[in-house]
Each structure stands twice: as structure tokens, then as C-alpha cells.
């Protein structure tokens, strides 16, 4: 089976990198007077003296839980530098954050209590949690803060207006948030692509700035979109190709190679006329995928698909992990009674070689059902290859970030682990992210 389309003939012919850091520079990163940060966003230092001032900080503390136990605290740890900077400046910090999808109801299962406890451990100080979002408890908590103290309102998504489609409802809630503080800092990168009250309307009501996490995320994404070092390889996995159609459409023009794995690969294989058995397939996306394959070929770009697949007769579960039924078949040999659950070892080796030879790599989405050992080989191989990149390697948040940690990789083995999978993808699509746009006003 021919799984690869023609590669770029001379990827070294792209603009070079002159900055001594080895990272691509941006001639005028901000376009905004008085803002010197490469992200182009106002930072905490632009807010002036914060001692004694109440600072609302929108964080992304949406961490996975097993009951009340946090299974991956990466997003909480990522929020610590900004909060410590504010504490050291003498600010009185009030954290706004969400957890899960409580759908506007005060559901104890989605309480931020575990996040408040873990954040306090990481900061080395107690983080008081209000009993409500913008009610009497939150108001008393905010009023009682001393310089350098940190508190947290309950899950902002307990308020129905937080995610309302009605801007007037969101603005009314944002005014109640604003009444708790005097300054706003946006540090929840995982939500900056959403028009939500604590993300989009609130910054317009108070002096505002981006936190260090948001600035860092944007700087990394700029390195992926403004003259990236070549070869530039993008690795896409995950379940559905429909979730990534827009980013594929953009990246097939800008990246040198797209590497495709995960459940979405079976729609690509079907587009080539290959059988996929019981594998995940989005029939309504086959024509779109054919278009991308044709577009890549016409543009001299490369789309790499697996040449072998790990299959099993049923999807794995904790009770039946399918360890004894997993087999490897050629990508054109998936039986009608089998479903693909990972890229095969030959593909993993080939993908890893392409990734390790790149100078810029962005990865979003596991290669298989990586929470089960029998189907984790592809994801492990991709992660290991990213650690060997001589250049910028970016793990694009979400399931990819969780997978590398579950597989035992340390965060510092990669150039950057994003806290916002969806936000990263939308940035790479070329979309304006509302939560960033509003900070530039």
C-alpha cells in the first residue's frame, strides 16, 4: 500500500533563523504601543503597582478526577507561576475557574474543592474556597483577603450565564465578577477560544493583562505559525477527523508533513479505498479527506498514514483489555470482524524517524487507545520521538498531554506541553481567539 504522498523537495529552502536563541523571531510581535512581550499581549508588569489590590485571575483548573482524586494536576501546576508573581507583588488574588460541565447547576461532583486543596499544596499556602461563585460567600472572602493571599470562587460554570449564548446575560454576570476585584488577569489558555463571561466580557470591565501562562502559550504558537523552523511536522491523532478538519485544511498548506494516527486514520484509509472493518469511520467526511490528500499531493506536501495497524475484535475495557486478542495486520488487511486500536510497530518506527528528524513538531491526539498497554505502543513511540527533536517540540494539550504523563514522560522532556488542546488547534486554524482578542483592547 502506498501510504505516503510526495514530500517537500527542499525543506531547507525556507527562511532561516537569525535569532541567537535558535527560535524564529517576529519583527513586530505586538503591533501594540507600550507592549514589549513577544506574545503581543499586555502583561502583569503593565498593570502597575498591585500591592493591596484585588486581582481576579481566570485560570484553567479543569483537571481529570477519579472521585475526589486528581489524576493529572498539570493545569494546576501551570497556573502557579502567575499566581506566585501576583502574590509576590502583594496582590490579593481571587481565582476564577471551571471544572467539567455542570451545565449551570451547583453540582457538588464538579466542585473546585480538590483543585483548591492541590493549588494550596503547590503554593505552600491555604487557598480558601468560597461556597458560591458571586454570592455572599464570595463577596466576604474577597473583602477579607490580605496582601499576598489567594482565594478561589466556586466553579464559574455553576452560573448559567457563564456559558450563555446571550451576550447581555454574560455581561450581567461579568459585572458581578468585576465587583469582587479591581484588576483582571487572564491565565486560562484552555478557554481563550470561548466567548464566556469570565473569559470574554470580564476583561472589558477592568484593567486587564495576560498571565505568564497565556503569554507563553501564545509565544509558542507564534513559533508554529510565523516562519517555523523546517522541516515542520504536525502529528494528528484522536478519535474523529471531523474535529480536526479545519486545522488540517490550514496545516496542509503550512506544514511539510502531516502524520495521521488515532481513530481518525480510518477515514483516511477508507478514502484510499481500503477496508477498515469495524474501526471508527466517519463516512460523511471521506470526500473531504480525499480533497486534503489531493491538495497535499498538488502542493508537494506529505501526508503519512500507517502501513500496519494493531487490531482486536472488540474495544478494550478494564474488565477485558484485549491483551490476548490484539494482533498486527497490514493497513490494507483489516478484517471485517476487527477494529483498529493503534498504529502498528512498523508505522510507529517510521513515524518516529520522521518526527525525530524535524526541527519543529506539533502533536495533538494519541495514536491509539493509549490507556491500555496493548494499544499504547504508537503513542509511546511518538512521545519518545518528540523528546529527541533538535528544535521545538510541542505537545498540544488535552489527551496528548495526559497520555505522555500516563506513559511516564516528564514535562521537561518536551519543548512545551500546552494546557489548551482546543485553543491550540483553533489558533493553528488561523482563527481569532476571543479571549486573546479582548486583551488587546
C-alpha positions as CSV (number, residue, x, y, z in Angstrom):
1,X,0.0,0.0,0.0
2,X,1.3,3.5,-0.8
3,X,0.6,5.4,2.4
4,X,2.7,8.5,1.8
5,X,2.3,11.3,-0.7
6,X,5.4,13.1,-2.1
7,X,7.5,15.0,0.4
8,X,8.6,18.6,0.1
9,X,11.6,18.6,-2.3
10,X,13.8,21.0,-0.5
11,X,12.5,22.0,3.0
12,X,15.8,23.7,3.7
13,X,14.9,26.4,1.3
14,X,12.6,28.1,3.7
15,X,13.6,31.3,5.6
16,X,16.4,30.8,8.1
17,X,16.5,31.6,11.8
18,X,18.8,34.5,12.7
19,X,17.9,34.9,16.4
20,X,20.7,33.6,18.7
21,X,18.2,31.5,20.6
22,X,17.6,29.4,17.5
23,X,13.9,30.2,17.6
24,X,12.1,32.1,14.9
25,X,11.9,35.8,15.6
26,X,9.0,38.2,15.0
27,X,9.9,41.6,13.6
28,X,7.0,43.4,15.3
29,X,5.4,40.9,17.7
30,X,2.9,43.1,19.3
31,X,1.7,45.8,17.0
32,X,0.5,47.5,20.2
33,X,2.2,50.6,21.6
34,X,3.8,50.1,25.0
35,X,3.7,46.3,24.9
36,X,7.1,44.6,24.7
37,X,6.2,41.0,25.4
38,X,6.7,38.8,22.3
39,X,3.2,37.4,22.7
40,X,1.9,40.9,21.8
41,X,-0.3,40.8,24.9
42,X,-0.2,43.2,27.9
43,X,1.4,41.5,30.9
44,X,1.2,41.8,34.6
45,X,4.0,44.3,34.7
46,X,1.8,46.6,32.6
47,X,-0.7,46.8,35.4
48,X,1.4,48.9,37.7
49,X,1.6,48.6,41.5
50,X,-0.7,45.7,42.6
51,X,0.0,45.8,46.3
52,X,-3.2,45.7,48.2
53,X,-5.3,45.4,45.0
54,X,-7.8,42.6,44.5
55,X,-6.9,40.8,41.3
56,X,-9.3,38.4,39.6
57,X,-7.3,35.6,37.8
58,X,-9.1,33.4,35.3
59,X,-7.3,30.0,35.5
60,X,-7.9,26.7,33.8
61,X,-8.1,24.2,36.6
62,X,-10.2,21.7,34.6
63,X,-8.3,18.6,35.8
64,X,-9.4,15.0,35.5
65,X,-10.7,13.4,38.7
66,X,-11.2,9.9,39.9
67,X,-13.8,10.6,42.6
68,X,-12.2,13.5,44.5
69,X,-8.6,12.5,43.5
70,X,-6.9,14.5,40.8
71,X,-5.2,12.1,38.3
72,X,-3.3,14.8,36.4
73,X,-2.5,18.1,38.0
74,X,-0.7,19.6,35.0
75,X,-3.1,22.5,34.6
76,X,-2.9,23.4,38.2
77,X,0.9,23.4,38.2
78,X,0.8,25.5,35.1
79,X,-1.1,28.2,36.9
80,X,1.4,28.5,39.8
81,X,3.9,31.0,38.2
82,X,1.4,33.7,37.5
83,X,-0.2,33.3,41.0
84,X,3.2,33.4,42.7
85,X,4.1,36.6,40.7
86,X,0.9,38.2,41.9
87,X,1.5,37.1,45.5
88,X,5.0,38.5,45.4
89,X,3.6,41.8,44.1
90,X,1.4,42.0,47.2
91,X,-1.9,41.4,45.3
92,X,-5.0,40.0,46.9
93,X,-5.7,37.1,44.5
94,X,-9.2,35.7,43.6
95,X,-9.1,32.7,41.3
96,X,-12.0,32.1,38.8
97,X,-12.0,28.7,37.2
98,X,-14.2,25.9,36.0
99,X,-14.3,22.1,36.3
100,X,-16.2,19.8,34.0
101,X,-19.6,20.5,32.5
102,X,-22.1,21.1,35.4
103,X,-24.5,22.9,32.9
104,X,-25.3,25.8,35.1
105,X,-26.1,23.8,38.2
106,X,-24.3,23.8,41.5
107,X,-23.4,20.1,41.4
108,X,-21.1,19.0,44.2
109,X,-19.5,16.5,41.8
110,X,-17.9,19.4,40.0
111,X,-16.8,21.4,43.0
112,X,-13.4,23.0,42.8
113,X,-12.5,21.8,46.3
114,X,-9.9,19.2,45.1
115,X,-8.3,21.9,42.9
116,X,-8.2,24.4,45.7
117,X,-6.5,21.9,48.0
118,X,-3.9,20.9,45.4
119,X,-3.2,24.5,44.5
120,X,-2.7,25.3,48.1
121,X,-0.1,22.5,48.4
122,X,1.7,23.8,45.3
123,X,1.7,27.4,46.5
124,X,2.6,26.5,50.1
125,X,-0.3,28.4,51.5
126,X,-4.0,27.9,52.1
127,X,-6.4,28.7,49.3
128,X,-9.8,29.4,50.7
129,X,-12.7,28.3,48.6
130,X,-16.0,30.2,48.6
131,X,-19.2,28.4,48.9
132,X,-20.6,30.1,45.8
133,X,-19.4,31.9,42.7
134,X,-20.5,35.5,43.0
135,X,-22.8,35.4,46.1
136,X,-22.4,36.4,49.7
137,X,-19.6,33.9,50.4
138,X,-17.5,35.0,47.5
139,X,-18.0,38.7,48.5
140,X,-17.0,38.1,52.1
141,X,-14.0,36.1,51.0
142,X,-12.8,38.8,48.6
143,X,-13.3,41.5,51.2
144,X,-11.3,39.6,53.8
145,X,-8.2,39.0,51.8
146,X,-4.8,40.3,53.0
147,X,-1.9,41.2,50.7
148,X,-0.4,38.1,49.1
149,X,-3.3,35.8,50.0
150,X,-5.0,33.6,47.4
151,X,-8.7,32.6,47.4
152,X,-11.0,30.8,44.9
153,X,-14.6,31.2,43.9
154,X,-16.6,28.1,43.2
155,X,-16.9,26.6,39.7
156,X,-17.9,29.5,37.4
157,X,-19.9,27.1,35.4
158,X,-22.3,26.7,38.3
159,X,-23.7,30.1,37.0
160,X,-25.9,29.5,33.9
161,X,-24.9,32.8,32.4
162,X,-21.2,31.9,32.2
163,X,-21.7,29.9,29.0
164,X,-24.9,31.7,27.8
165,X,-25.3,32.4,24.1
166,X,-26.8,35.8,25.1
167,X,-24.1,38.5,25.4
168,X,-26.4,40.5,27.7
169,X,-26.6,37.6,30.2
170,X,-22.9,37.1,30.1
171,X,-22.2,40.8,30.6
172,X,-24.5,40.9,33.6
173,X,-22.6,38.0,35.2
174,X,-19.3,39.6,34.3
175,X,-20.3,42.7,36.2
176,X,-20.8,40.6,39.3
177,X,-17.4,39.1,38.9
178,X,-15.9,42.5,38.4
179,X,-17.4,43.7,41.7
180,X,-15.2,41.2,43.5
181,X,-12.0,42.7,42.2
182,X,-10.2,45.7,40.8
183,X,-7.9,44.2,38.1
184,X,-8.2,41.1,35.8
185,X,-5.6,38.7,34.7
186,X,-6.3,36.1,32.0
187,X,-4.3,32.9,32.6
188,X,-6.6,30.1,31.5
189,X,-5.4,29.4,28.0
190,X,-7.6,26.4,27.7
191,X,-10.7,28.6,27.5
192,X,-9.5,31.6,25.5
193,X,-11.3,30.3,22.4
194,X,-14.6,30.6,24.2
195,X,-17.0,33.6,24.5
196,X,-17.7,33.1,28.1
197,X,-18.4,35.7,30.8
198,X,-15.2,35.1,32.8
199,X,-13.1,35.0,29.6
200,X,-14.6,37.5,27.2
201,X,-16.8,40.0,28.9
202,X,-15.0,40.4,32.2
203,X,-11.7,41.9,30.7
204,X,-13.7,44.7,29.2
205,X,-14.8,45.8,32.7
206,X,-11.5,46.1,34.5
207,X,-7.8,46.9,33.8
208,X,-6.5,43.7,32.3
209,X,-3.5,41.7,31.3
210,X,-2.4,38.2,30.2
211,X,-0.8,36.0,32.8
212,X,2.6,34.3,32.2
213,X,0.9,31.0,31.1
214,X,-1.2,32.7,28.4
215,X,1.8,34.7,27.2
216,X,4.0,31.6,27.0
217,X,1.3,29.6,25.1
218,X,0.9,32.4,22.5
219,X,4.7,32.7,22.1
220,X,5.0,29.0,21.4
221,X,2.1,29.1,18.9
222,X,3.7,32.0,17.1
223,X,6.7,29.8,16.6
224,X,4.5,27.3,14.9
225,X,2.9,29.9,12.6
226,X,5.4,32.6,11.9
227,X,8.3,31.1,9.9
228,X,8.6,27.8,11.7
229,X,11.9,26.0,11.5
230,X,11.8,23.4,8.8
231,X,11.1,20.5,8.4
232,X,7.8,21.3,10.2
233,X,5.9,18.1,11.1
234,X,2.4,18.0,12.6
235,X,1.2,14.8,14.2
236,X,-2.6,14.4,14.5
237,X,-4.5,11.7,16.3
238,X,-7.6,11.3,18.4
239,X,-10.9,9.8,17.6
240,X,-12.6,11.9,14.9
241,X,-11.3,13.6,11.8
242,X,-14.3,15.9,11.8
243,X,-12.9,17.5,15.0
244,X,-9.7,18.5,13.1
245,X,-11.0,19.3,9.6
246,X,-10.4,23.0,9.8
247,X,-6.8,22.6,11.2
248,X,-6.0,20.0,8.6
249,X,-7.2,22.4,5.9
250,X,-4.7,25.1,7.2
251,X,-1.8,22.8,8.1
252,X,-1.8,21.0,4.7
253,X,-0.6,24.4,3.4
254,X,1.8,25.3,6.1
255,X,3.4,22.1,7.4
256,X,5.8,20.0,5.4
257,X,4.5,16.7,6.7
258,X,1.2,15.7,8.3
259,X,1.4,12.4,10.3
260,X,-2.0,10.8,10.9
261,X,-2.9,8.2,13.5
262,X,-5.6,7.5,16.1
263,X,-9.2,6.7,15.2
264,X,-9.3,9.4,12.6
265,X,-6.9,7.5,10.4
266,X,-9.6,5.0,9.3
267,X,-11.4,7.7,7.4
268,X,-8.2,8.4,5.6
269,X,-7.7,4.7,4.8
270,X,-11.3,4.5,3.6
271,X,-10.7,7.5,1.4
272,X,-8.0,5.4,-0.3
273,X,-10.5,2.6,-0.9
274,X,-9.1,0.3,1.9
275,X,-11.3,-1.8,4.2
276,X,-11.4,-0.7,7.8
277,X,-13.6,-3.4,9.4
278,X,-15.4,-2.3,12.5
279,X,-13.0,0.6,13.0
280,X,-14.2,4.1,13.8
281,X,-15.3,5.7,10.4
282,X,-16.9,9.0,9.5
283,X,-18.4,8.2,6.2
284,X,-19.6,11.7,5.7
285,X,-16.0,13.0,5.8
286,X,-14.5,10.7,3.2
287,X,-14.9,13.2,0.4
288,X,-13.3,16.0,2.5
289,X,-10.4,13.7,3.3
290,X,-9.9,12.8,-0.3
291,X,-9.7,16.5,-1.0
292,X,-6.9,17.0,1.5
293,X,-5.0,14.1,0.1
294,X,-5.2,15.6,-3.4
295,X,-4.3,19.1,-2.1
296,X,-1.2,17.8,-0.3
297,X,-0.1,15.9,-3.4
298,X,-0.6,19.0,-5.6
299,X,1.3,21.2,-3.1
300,X,4.2,18.8,-2.8
301,X,3.4,18.1,0.9
302,X,3.5,14.7,2.6
303,X,0.7,13.0,4.5
304,X,1.9,9.9,6.3
305,X,-0.5,7.2,7.1
306,X,0.2,3.9,8.9
307,X,1.3,0.9,7.0
308,X,0.2,-1.5,9.8
309,X,-2.5,-1.5,12.4
310,X,-3.0,-3.1,15.8
311,X,-6.5,-4.6,15.8
312,X,-8.8,-6.6,18.1
313,X,-12.3,-7.9,17.8
314,X,-13.8,-5.6,20.4
315,X,-13.0,-2.3,22.1
316,X,-10.9,-2.8,25.3
317,X,-12.3,-2.3,28.8
318,X,-10.9,-2.5,32.2
319,X,-12.5,-5.9,32.6
320,X,-11.5,-7.1,29.1
321,X,-8.4,-5.1,28.0
322,X,-8.0,-7.3,24.8
323,X,-4.3,-8.1,25.6
324,X,-4.6,-11.6,24.3
325,X,-6.6,-10.8,21.2
326,X,-4.6,-7.9,19.9
327,X,-2.9,-8.6,16.6
328,X,-0.9,-6.6,14.0
329,X,-2.2,-6.6,10.4
330,X,-1.2,-4.6,7.3
331,X,-3.1,-1.3,6.9
332,X,-4.9,-2.8,3.8
333,X,-5.7,-6.0,5.6
334,X,-8.2,-5.1,8.4
335,X,-10.7,-7.9,8.6
336,X,-14.5,-7.2,8.7
337,X,-14.7,-8.5,12.2
338,X,-11.8,-6.4,13.6
339,X,-11.4,-2.8,14.6
340,X,-8.2,-0.8,14.6
341,X,-7.0,0.4,18.0
342,X,-3.4,1.6,17.4
343,X,-0.8,2.1,14.7
344,X,1.4,-0.9,14.3
345,X,5.1,-1.2,15.2
346,X,6.3,-0.7,11.7
347,X,4.3,2.5,11.4
348,X,5.5,3.6,14.9
349,X,9.1,3.2,13.8
350,X,8.5,5.1,10.6
351,X,6.6,7.9,12.3
352,X,9.2,8.3,14.9
353,X,12.0,8.7,12.3
354,X,10.2,11.5,10.6
355,X,9.4,13.2,13.8
356,X,12.9,13.0,15.3
357,X,14.4,14.5,12.0
358,X,12.1,17.5,12.2
359,X,13.1,20.9,13.6
360,X,9.5,21.9,14.6
361,X,6.8,19.4,15.7
362,X,3.3,19.9,16.9
363,X,1.4,16.9,18.2
364,X,-2.3,16.7,19.1
365,X,-4.1,13.4,19.8
366,X,-2.9,9.9,20.8
367,X,-2.1,7.3,18.1
368,X,-4.3,4.7,19.7
369,X,-6.3,3.7,22.8
370,X,-3.2,4.5,24.8
371,X,-4.8,3.9,28.3
372,X,-4.5,0.2,27.5
373,X,-1.0,-1.2,27.3
374,X,-1.7,-3.4,24.2
375,X,-2.6,-0.2,22.3
376,X,-0.2,2.3,23.7
377,X,2.9,1.5,21.5
378,X,2.2,4.1,18.9
379,X,1.6,6.9,21.3
380,X,4.7,5.9,23.3
381,X,6.9,5.9,20.1
382,X,5.6,9.4,19.0
383,X,6.2,10.8,22.5
384,X,9.7,9.4,22.6
385,X,10.5,10.8,19.2
386,X,9.3,14.3,20.3
387,X,11.9,14.1,23.1
388,X,14.6,13.6,20.5
389,X,13.7,16.6,18.3
390,X,16.6,19.1,17.8
391,X,14.3,22.1,17.8
392,X,10.8,22.9,19.1
393,X,8.5,20.1,20.2
394,X,5.0,20.9,21.3
395,X,2.5,18.6,22.9
396,X,-0.9,20.1,22.1
397,X,-2.7,19.6,25.3
398,X,-5.8,17.6,26.1
399,X,-5.5,13.8,25.7
400,X,-1.9,14.1,24.3
401,X,-0.7,15.8,27.5
402,X,-2.5,13.3,29.7
403,X,-1.1,10.4,27.6
404,X,2.6,11.4,27.9
405,X,2.3,11.8,31.7
406,X,0.5,8.5,32.0
407,X,3.2,6.8,30.0
408,X,5.9,8.1,32.4
409,X,7.4,11.0,30.4
410,X,8.3,14.1,32.4
411,X,7.0,17.5,31.2
412,X,10.5,18.9,30.8
413,X,11.3,16.2,28.2
414,X,9.4,18.3,25.7
415,X,9.8,21.9,24.5
416,X,6.3,22.8,25.6
417,X,3.2,21.0,26.8
418,X,0.1,23.1,26.1
419,X,-2.7,23.4,28.6
420,X,-5.3,24.0,25.8
421,X,-5.8,21.4,23.1
422,X,-8.9,23.1,21.6
423,X,-7.5,26.6,21.9
424,X,-4.2,25.5,20.3
425,X,-6.0,23.9,17.3
426,X,-8.1,26.9,16.7
427,X,-5.0,29.2,16.8
428,X,-3.4,26.9,14.2
429,X,-6.6,27.1,12.1
430,X,-5.9,30.8,11.9
431,X,-9.0,31.8,14.0
432,X,-9.2,34.8,16.2
433,X,-9.5,33.6,19.8
434,X,-12.0,35.8,21.6
435,X,-10.2,35.6,25.0
436,X,-7.0,36.9,23.4
437,X,-8.6,39.5,21.2
438,X,-10.3,41.2,24.1
439,X,-7.0,41.5,26.0
440,X,-5.6,43.6,23.1
441,X,-8.3,46.3,23.5
